[in-house]
Amino acid sequence: MKPQGRAQTVVVPKGGVAAGAEYAAEDTGNSVAAGAGLVAILAGLGVALTARGRRAARDRV
């Protein structure tokens, strides 16, 4: 192998291609609203299933 007479070129990546680049996600209100809606739906299902179970237990006696 012959030694080359030229200097090695160094390229420093910039922007999103740089190693370990992390960008903060923009927080829109949509994720909070979706989470609140999911909690409300699950709470409603819980109440409905509890009432159904109590009604079934009362009817068996």
Secondary structure by P-SEA (a helix, b strand, c coil): cccccccbbbbbbccccccbbbbbccccaaaaaaaaaaaaaaaaaaaaaaaaaaaaaaaac
